[in-house]
Every structure is written in C-alpha cells, then in structure tokens.
Amino acid sequence: MKKLKWTSLFSLLLALSLILAACSSNGEDGSSGDEGENKSDGEKVTIVYASGQDATKGTEKVIEAFEKEHPNIKVEFREMPSDTGAQHNAYVTALNGKSSEIDVLDLDVIWPAEFAQAGYVMPLDRFIKKDKIDMDTYNEGAVSAANFEGRQWAMPKYIDAGMLFYRKDMVEEPPKTWDELMTKAGELQGQDGTKFGYLMQGKQYEGLVCNAVEFIASYGGAIVNENGEVVIDSEESIKGLTKMVEIANSEIVPENITNFTEPESHTSFIEGESPFIRNWPYQYALANDEEQSKIVDKVGVAPLPEGDAGTAAALGGWMTAISAYSEHPEEAWEFMKFMTGPEGQKIQAIHGGKAPTISSLYEDEEVLEANPFFKEEGFVNALESAVSRPVVANYPEISEIIQIEVSKAIAGQSTPEEAAKAMQSKIESAMK
C-alpha cells in the first residue's frame, strides 16, 4: 500500500514537471509562451543591432533612450560598412551561416524581399498584431517595400530621396537645370576656400545606381518600367547617361570622384570644400553640427537639377528587421518597435536629420525646429519627385550590371550608347 502511494506521488510530480516544461517552451513560430513577457524574466539581456556608419548622433541617442526605458535590455551597436553593397554582403555571409550574432539589422529599402525569400529575417505580423501597431500611420510606399508574399518582414525606419544641398552664403538661387549647375559650380569653384564645384557619389557601388537613376529619369528615361520591361536602351536614357558622364568627367568634381561614396562627399561638403552636393536628407543635420561642420547655418536644400523631363530623385530609405536566427526575438522586437515608432523616429529626425516614415512627425514642432527644411518647398518637391530603382526580385544582380556599365562609361571604356545597349541585353538576360 505504501509502495502504491509513493508510485502515485511520483506520477503526480512527473506530470507537474511536464506541464511546467510545456508552459516555458517556445510556441510553434519560435515565440515564447507568453509574448507579453521577455524570456529573460527580469535578467539583463544584450542584443546586437547592426547598421551602417552613422556620422550623426541619431543612433547613439536612440539606444540611450531605449535603454533608459528598458533597463533589462542592453543594445550593443555593431557598425557595418558604409558601402551598402559591402554591408549587404556582410549580412548575407553571416545569415547564410545561420549566425545568431546579430539580432536586429537595418536593411536598405531594396533588400526586404530578398532577405525574406532567403529566410534570413523573421515575419513581424504576430508582433504587429500583438502590440496593435497601426501600419496606416506609416508612409504607404515604405510599408509596401517591406511586404512580401502578404507578410511584413521589416518596419520602415526613415525615408530618403536624393536632393541638392547648397551654400546659401555663396548661392542666391539654386540652379534649375544640370547645365545651370555646371555653370554656377564652375564660377564658384575656388571661392571662399572651396576646392570643387559639385560633389556626388561616383564609386562603383549602390550610390552610383541612385545617381544614375536620377540623371536618367530627369531626361524621361527609365531602366525597368512599371510593366517590368527593360527600357534602358532609349534616347531619353542615353541623354541622361551622357549628362552624368559629362559631369563626372568635368573639372567641377574631384579628380577621384570614382572613389566617392556618401562619407567622402559629405565630409568634403561640411569642410567647406564645395558649394553644391547631391546627397540624402541627413546632410542637413550633419552640415549644422557645430562639432563637425564648418558651414553651420549656411546650407539650403532644393530638388536636384532638371533634365529635359524635369527633376527626379532616387527613392531610398532604410528598414529594420529581426534576424531569423536571433536568440532574443522578443527583446529584439521591443528595440525595433521603439526605434521605428514615433519616439525613436523623432529622435532620429532631431539628432540624425532622418526623414520620418510616420507622417504625423512632419507636424511635430521639435522635429521641424531641428529640420526646418522639412517644411521647405525644396524638400517637399524633392520627395514628390522621387522615383524607384528597378523593382525586380533579383535586384542585387541588376544593380551590379548597372554599376559596372555606368562605371565603364564614366571611365571612358564605353560610350553612353554602348553602356545602354549592354545594360539592356544583360538585364534582360538576368531577368529571364
């Protein structure tokens, strides 16, 4: 009888242990049993956030504010290459090896579909639903760029568009056309300590594609049209490429312009070395940072110069995703939710000059005080003139073709006509 009692007691204890184990195990999709609680249960957890170089204080301030609100989560910032191509490859190498070293990562607006299809990032729909995130408060285009096969794979962080920044103390009216830019840049070059007339991104990387898209579209051309047809070999596109090659080989840009990415160009501009630069919205905050810039309060913004068809700006921006191999998805989501939510985007706008993807922030007084150009006609018009890079499933392959052929044209190894024909043929083959 006593033996039976001990057997019953042992069975009861075993059943209880199994129930407790089941309660603490992960759900079917890798989530914790109680999604409202951190798995650390009060224990301090460190997550790694990977992003490209940030020359502003935006990232630092966001992490500081988040850690203050979430003392049990420490965010370790891992700086990735500023070259977006190198950054992309670094992510792919780590994630292809199923590395859990990164928890949260920033993605260029052109990457979400690729990363989702490869299984590198986790879908966010359950998090969005759980915390009742209203996606309608975000820029529609930015949201759709991270939606693949009906699921949301990243949250919009900030939106970009190529713009013309100029020295207000040297330029009364920004140039309207590319030809006017070349003339004014030539006249001002060498004045007030400047070395150059115009700065752009000419290195063989993704920034070159953005510049090319702007020149091509401003003359009425396109690389791939809205129907998915390759149309780069056209009179309009060739005109745009011709103007780009002309400027890249002119005396108004640095002799080594083919080595210039964003950091090289923005550094030269804030050092007072040029009256004009093509760059993204963050340039304004950087130019007004008293610790770094020599041209504080001297910068204006305008749409990029017009070609035959008007002005065009490459649509850019960055998203934030959670690695599919993160060991702390709940904590990663908390940081992502904060960073891409109203508070995080406001901090990035004030301290980093990043253009928010949440529309209501453009009415925020503190945001506008820090970025008065957000309400300027030039900024608004630049956003309105934004055009997408080719929307294709194998974008990295298409981008590489564009980079190589445009670089050849700038180097004089081919003519703009030959570059257009080569791109037409190679992109069509790649898309088959």
C-alpha positions as CSV (number, residue, x, y, z in Angstrom):
1,M,0.0,0.0,0.0
2,K,2.8,2.4,0.9
3,K,4.6,1.5,-2.4
4,L,1.4,2.4,-4.3
5,K,1.2,5.8,-2.6
6,W,4.8,6.6,-3.5
7,T,4.2,5.5,-7.1
8,S,1.2,7.8,-7.3
9,L,3.1,10.7,-5.8
10,F,6.0,10.1,-8.3
11,S,3.5,10.1,-11.2
12,L,1.9,13.3,-10.0
13,L,5.3,15.1,-9.7
14,L,6.3,13.9,-13.2
15,A,3.0,15.2,-14.6
16,L,3.5,18.6,-12.9
17,S,7.1,18.9,-14.3
18,L,5.9,18.2,-17.8
19,I,3.2,20.8,-17.5
20,L,5.7,23.4,-16.2
21,A,8.1,22.5,-19.1
22,A,5.4,22.9,-21.6
23,C,4.5,26.3,-20.2
24,S,8.0,27.5,-20.5
25,S,8.7,26.2,-24.0
26,N,8.5,28.2,-27.2
27,G,5.5,28.4,-29.4
28,E,5.2,26.9,-32.9
29,D,6.7,30.0,-34.6
30,G,9.6,30.4,-32.2
31,S,7.8,32.9,-29.9
32,S,7.6,32.5,-26.1
33,G,4.6,31.0,-24.5
34,D,3.6,34.5,-23.2
35,E,4.5,37.0,-25.8
36,G,3.9,39.9,-23.5
37,E,6.9,39.0,-21.3
38,N,10.6,38.9,-22.1
39,K,12.2,35.5,-22.0
40,S,14.9,36.9,-19.7
41,D,12.3,37.2,-16.9
42,G,14.0,40.3,-15.5
43,E,17.5,39.1,-16.3
44,K,19.5,41.7,-18.3
45,V,19.8,40.6,-22.0
46,T,22.2,42.0,-24.5
47,I,21.1,42.3,-28.2
48,V,23.2,43.3,-31.1
49,Y,22.0,45.9,-33.5
50,A,23.8,46.1,-36.8
51,S,23.6,49.2,-39.1
52,G,25.8,51.2,-41.4
53,Q,28.0,54.0,-40.3
54,D,26.1,56.9,-38.7
55,A,28.0,60.2,-38.8
56,T,25.3,61.8,-36.7
57,K,24.3,61.2,-33.0
58,G,21.0,59.7,-34.0
59,T,21.8,56.0,-33.3
60,E,23.6,56.8,-30.1
61,K,20.6,58.9,-28.8
62,V,18.0,56.2,-29.8
63,I,19.9,53.5,-28.0
64,E,20.4,55.7,-24.9
65,A,16.7,56.5,-24.7
66,F,15.6,52.9,-25.3
67,E,17.9,51.5,-22.6
68,K,16.6,54.1,-20.1
69,E,13.1,52.8,-20.7
70,H,14.1,49.1,-20.8
71,P,16.9,48.7,-18.2
72,N,16.8,44.9,-18.6
73,I,17.8,45.2,-22.3
74,K,21.3,46.3,-23.4
75,V,21.8,47.2,-27.0
76,E,25.3,46.7,-28.5
77,F,25.7,48.7,-31.7
78,R,27.7,46.9,-34.4
79,E,28.8,49.3,-37.2
80,M,28.7,47.8,-40.7
81,P,30.4,49.1,-43.8
82,S,29.1,52.4,-45.1
83,D,29.2,50.9,-48.7
84,T,25.7,49.4,-49.0
85,G,27.0,46.6,-51.2
86,A,29.6,45.6,-48.7
87,Q,27.1,45.9,-45.9
88,H,24.7,43.6,-47.9
89,N,27.4,41.0,-48.4
90,A,28.4,41.1,-44.8
91,Y,24.8,40.4,-43.7
92,V,24.4,37.6,-46.3
93,T,27.7,35.9,-45.2
94,A,26.6,35.9,-41.5
95,L,23.0,34.9,-42.1
96,N,23.7,32.3,-44.7
97,G,25.8,30.6,-42.0
98,K,22.8,30.9,-39.6
99,S,24.8,33.0,-37.3
100,S,22.9,34.3,-34.2
101,E,25.5,37.1,-33.5
102,I,23.1,39.8,-34.9
103,D,19.6,40.3,-33.5
104,V,18.4,43.5,-35.2
105,L,19.6,44.7,-38.6
106,D,18.9,47.7,-40.9
107,L,18.0,46.9,-44.5
108,D,18.2,49.1,-47.5
109,V,14.7,49.6,-49.0
110,I,15.7,47.3,-51.8
111,W,16.6,44.3,-49.7
112,P,13.5,43.0,-47.7
113,A,12.1,40.7,-50.4
114,E,15.4,39.1,-51.0
115,F,16.1,38.6,-47.3
116,A,12.6,37.3,-46.7
117,Q,12.8,34.8,-49.5
118,A,16.2,33.6,-48.3
119,G,14.8,33.0,-44.8
120,Y,17.2,35.5,-43.2
121,V,14.6,37.6,-41.4
122,M,11.5,36.7,-39.4
123,P,8.0,37.9,-40.3
124,L,6.7,40.6,-38.0
125,D,3.0,40.2,-38.3
126,R,2.5,38.5,-34.9
127,F,4.4,41.2,-33.2
128,I,2.5,44.0,-35.0
129,K,-0.9,42.3,-34.2
130,K,0.1,41.7,-30.5
131,D,1.0,45.3,-29.9
132,K,-1.7,46.8,-32.1
133,I,0.7,48.7,-34.4
134,D,-1.3,50.9,-36.8
135,M,0.6,50.5,-40.1
136,D,-1.6,53.1,-41.7
137,T,0.4,55.8,-39.8
138,Y,3.4,54.9,-41.8
139,N,4.3,56.0,-45.4
140,E,2.5,53.6,-47.6
141,G,5.3,53.2,-50.1
142,A,7.8,52.5,-47.3
143,V,5.5,49.8,-45.8
144,S,4.8,48.1,-49.1
145,A,8.6,47.9,-49.8
146,A,8.9,45.5,-46.9
147,N,5.8,43.5,-47.6
148,F,6.5,40.2,-49.4
149,E,4.0,37.5,-50.2
150,G,1.4,39.1,-47.9
151,R,3.6,39.4,-44.8
152,Q,5.5,42.2,-43.2
153,W,9.3,41.5,-42.9
154,A,10.6,44.8,-41.8
155,M,9.5,48.1,-40.2
156,P,10.1,51.4,-42.0
157,K,12.8,53.4,-40.2
158,Y,13.3,56.5,-42.4
159,I,12.7,57.6,-46.0
160,D,15.3,59.1,-48.3
161,A,15.3,61.0,-51.6
162,G,18.3,62.5,-53.4
163,M,18.5,66.3,-53.0
164,L,20.7,69.2,-53.9
165,F,22.3,70.9,-50.9
166,Y,24.0,74.3,-51.5
167,R,25.8,77.0,-49.7
168,K,23.4,79.9,-49.0
169,D,26.2,82.2,-48.3
170,M,27.5,81.6,-51.9
171,V,24.4,80.8,-53.9
172,E,21.4,83.2,-54.2
173,E,19.2,80.9,-56.2
174,P,19.9,77.1,-56.6
175,P,20.3,76.0,-60.3
176,K,17.3,74.8,-62.1
177,T,18.9,72.6,-64.7
178,W,22.0,70.4,-64.9
179,D,23.6,72.9,-67.3
180,E,23.0,75.7,-64.9
181,L,24.6,73.6,-62.1
182,M,27.7,73.1,-64.2
183,T,28.0,76.8,-65.0
184,K,27.4,78.0,-61.4
185,A,29.6,75.3,-59.9
186,G,32.4,76.4,-62.3
187,E,32.1,80.0,-61.4
188,L,32.1,79.4,-57.6
189,Q,34.8,76.8,-57.6
190,G,37.9,78.1,-55.8
191,Q,35.9,80.9,-54.0
192,D,35.7,81.1,-50.2
193,G,38.1,78.2,-49.8
194,T,36.3,75.8,-52.0
195,K,38.2,73.2,-54.0
196,F,35.4,71.8,-56.0
197,G,32.2,72.9,-57.6
198,Y,30.0,69.9,-57.2
199,L,30.0,66.7,-55.1
200,M,28.3,63.4,-56.0
201,Q,28.7,59.7,-55.4
202,G,30.7,58.2,-58.2
203,K,32.2,55.0,-56.9
204,Q,31.1,51.6,-58.3
205,Y,28.5,50.8,-55.6
206,E,24.8,51.2,-54.9
207,G,25.1,55.0,-54.6
208,L,26.2,55.2,-58.2
209,V,23.0,53.5,-59.2
210,C,21.0,56.1,-57.3
211,N,22.8,58.9,-59.1
212,A,22.3,57.2,-62.5
213,V,18.6,56.7,-61.9
214,E,18.2,60.4,-61.2
215,F,20.0,61.5,-64.3
216,I,18.2,59.0,-66.5
217,A,14.7,59.8,-65.1
218,S,15.3,63.6,-65.3
219,Y,15.6,63.2,-69.1
220,G,12.5,61.0,-69.3
221,G,14.2,57.6,-69.3
222,A,14.0,54.5,-67.1
223,I,15.8,51.3,-66.6
224,V,12.8,49.0,-66.0
225,N,9.3,50.4,-66.5
226,E,6.2,49.8,-64.4
227,N,5.3,46.7,-66.5
228,G,8.6,45.0,-65.7
229,E,10.1,45.7,-69.2
230,V,13.7,46.7,-69.7
231,V,13.8,50.1,-71.4
232,I,17.2,51.5,-70.7
233,D,18.3,51.5,-74.3
234,S,16.3,54.6,-75.3
235,E,17.1,58.1,-76.5
236,E,16.0,59.6,-73.2
237,S,18.0,57.2,-71.0
238,I,21.1,57.8,-73.2
239,K,20.7,61.6,-72.8
240,G,20.7,61.1,-69.0
241,L,23.7,58.9,-69.0
242,T,25.5,61.3,-71.3
243,K,24.9,64.2,-68.9
244,M,26.1,62.1,-65.9
245,V,29.3,61.1,-67.7
246,E,29.9,64.7,-68.7
247,I,29.6,66.0,-65.1
248,A,31.6,63.1,-63.7
249,N,34.5,63.9,-66.0
250,S,34.3,67.7,-65.7
251,E,36.6,69.9,-63.6
252,I,33.9,70.8,-61.2
253,V,34.1,67.4,-59.4
254,P,37.1,65.9,-57.6
255,E,39.5,64.1,-59.9
256,N,39.0,60.9,-57.9
257,I,35.2,61.2,-57.9
258,T,35.0,57.4,-58.7
259,N,36.3,56.9,-55.1
260,F,33.5,59.0,-53.6
261,T,30.6,57.4,-51.6
262,E,28.4,59.3,-49.1
263,P,31.1,59.7,-46.3
264,E,33.7,61.1,-48.7
265,S,31.3,63.6,-50.3
266,H,29.5,64.7,-47.1
267,T,32.9,65.2,-45.3
268,S,34.2,67.4,-48.1
269,F,31.0,69.4,-48.1
270,I,30.9,70.1,-44.3
271,E,34.6,71.1,-44.6
272,G,33.5,73.9,-46.9
273,E,35.1,72.4,-50.0
274,S,32.2,72.8,-52.4
275,P,29.1,75.0,-52.9
276,F,27.0,72.1,-54.1
277,I,26.4,68.4,-53.2
278,R,23.9,65.7,-54.2
279,N,23.1,63.7,-51.0
280,W,20.3,62.4,-48.8
281,P,18.4,64.4,-46.1
282,Y,20.8,63.5,-43.3
283,Q,23.2,66.0,-44.9
284,Y,21.3,69.0,-43.4
285,A,21.8,67.8,-39.8
286,L,25.4,67.0,-40.4
287,A,26.1,70.4,-42.0
288,N,24.7,72.1,-38.9
289,D,26.5,70.0,-36.4
290,E,28.8,72.6,-34.7
291,E,31.2,69.8,-33.6
292,Q,31.9,68.7,-37.1
293,S,30.8,71.3,-39.7
294,K,32.5,74.5,-40.8
295,I,29.3,75.6,-42.7
296,V,26.7,75.7,-39.8
297,D,23.6,77.8,-40.8
298,K,24.9,78.2,-44.3
299,V,23.0,75.3,-46.1
300,G,19.9,75.4,-48.2
301,V,18.1,72.5,-49.9
302,A,16.5,72.2,-53.3
303,P,15.3,69.5,-55.8
304,L,18.0,68.1,-58.0
305,P,18.5,69.9,-61.3
306,E,16.2,69.2,-64.2
307,G,16.8,67.5,-67.4
308,D,14.5,67.6,-70.4
309,A,11.7,65.9,-68.4
310,G,12.1,67.7,-65.1
311,T,13.7,66.8,-61.8
312,A,14.0,63.3,-60.4
313,A,15.2,61.9,-57.1
314,A,16.1,58.3,-56.3
315,L,13.8,56.9,-53.7
316,G,15.7,55.5,-50.8
317,G,15.3,54.7,-47.2
318,W,16.0,52.1,-44.6
319,M,14.1,49.4,-42.8
320,T,14.7,47.4,-39.7
321,A,14.3,43.7,-39.4
322,I,14.9,40.9,-36.9
323,S,17.3,38.1,-37.7
324,A,15.7,34.7,-38.2
325,Y,18.5,33.3,-36.0
326,S,18.2,35.8,-33.1
327,E,18.1,34.1,-29.7
328,H,16.2,37.0,-28.3
329,P,13.4,37.8,-30.7
330,E,11.1,39.4,-28.0
331,E,13.8,41.8,-26.8
332,A,14.8,42.5,-30.5
333,W,11.2,43.4,-31.2
334,E,11.0,45.8,-28.3
335,F,14.0,47.6,-29.6
336,M,12.8,47.6,-33.1
337,K,9.3,48.8,-32.0
338,F,10.9,51.7,-30.1
339,M,13.3,52.7,-32.8
340,T,10.8,52.7,-35.7
341,G,8.0,54.0,-33.6
342,P,7.1,57.7,-33.0
343,E,9.7,58.2,-30.2
344,G,12.6,56.6,-32.0
345,Q,11.9,58.3,-35.3
346,K,11.6,61.6,-33.6
347,I,15.0,61.2,-32.0
348,Q,16.5,60.2,-35.4
349,A,14.9,63.2,-37.0
350,I,16.1,65.7,-34.4
351,H,19.6,64.3,-33.9
352,G,20.2,62.5,-37.2
353,G,18.3,64.5,-39.8
354,K,16.5,61.4,-40.9
355,A,13.2,62.0,-42.7
356,P,10.4,60.1,-40.8
357,T,8.2,57.4,-42.3
358,I,5.5,58.4,-39.8
359,S,3.6,61.3,-41.4
360,S,2.5,62.9,-38.2
361,L,6.1,63.7,-37.3
362,Y,6.3,66.3,-40.0
363,E,3.9,68.4,-37.9
364,D,6.0,68.0,-34.7
365,E,7.4,71.4,-33.6
366,E,10.6,69.9,-32.2
367,V,11.2,67.9,-35.4
368,L,10.6,71.0,-37.6
369,E,12.8,73.2,-35.3
370,A,15.7,70.8,-35.8
371,N,14.9,70.3,-39.5
372,P,13.3,73.5,-40.8
373,F,13.9,72.3,-44.4
374,F,11.3,69.5,-43.8
375,K,8.7,72.3,-44.3
376,E,10.6,74.0,-47.1
377,E,9.3,73.8,-50.7
378,G,12.6,72.4,-51.9
379,F,12.4,69.4,-49.6
380,V,8.7,68.7,-50.3
381,N,9.3,68.9,-54.0
382,A,12.3,66.6,-53.8
383,L,10.2,64.0,-52.0
384,E,7.4,64.4,-54.5
385,S,9.9,63.8,-57.4
386,A,11.2,60.5,-56.0
387,V,11.4,57.6,-58.4
388,S,12.1,53.9,-57.5
389,R,15.1,52.0,-58.5
390,P,14.2,48.9,-60.6
391,V,11.6,46.9,-58.8
392,V,12.8,43.3,-59.5
393,A,13.1,40.2,-57.5
394,N,16.9,39.8,-58.2
395,Y,17.7,43.4,-57.6
396,P,21.4,42.9,-56.4
397,E,22.2,41.2,-59.7
398,I,20.5,44.0,-61.7
399,S,22.3,46.7,-59.6
400,E,25.7,45.1,-60.2
401,I,25.1,45.2,-64.0
402,I,24.2,48.9,-63.8
403,Q,27.2,49.7,-61.6
404,I,29.6,48.0,-63.9
405,E,28.3,49.5,-67.1
406,V,27.9,53.1,-65.8
407,S,31.4,52.9,-64.3
408,K,32.8,51.8,-67.7
409,A,31.1,54.8,-69.3
410,I,32.5,57.3,-66.7
411,A,36.0,55.7,-67.2
412,G,35.7,56.2,-71.0
413,Q,35.8,52.5,-71.6
414,S,32.5,52.7,-73.4
415,T,30.1,55.4,-74.7
416,P,26.8,56.1,-73.1
417,E,25.2,54.5,-76.1
418,E,27.2,51.3,-75.7
419,A,26.6,51.3,-71.9
420,A,22.8,51.5,-72.6
421,K,22.9,48.6,-75.1
422,A,25.0,46.5,-72.7
423,M,22.6,47.1,-69.8
424,Q,19.6,46.4,-72.0
425,S,21.0,43.0,-73.1
426,K,22.4,41.9,-69.7
427,I,19.4,43.0,-67.6
428,E,17.0,41.2,-70.0
429,S,19.1,38.0,-69.7
430,A,19.2,38.3,-65.9
431,M,15.5,38.8,-65.6
432,K,14.7,35.7,-67.6
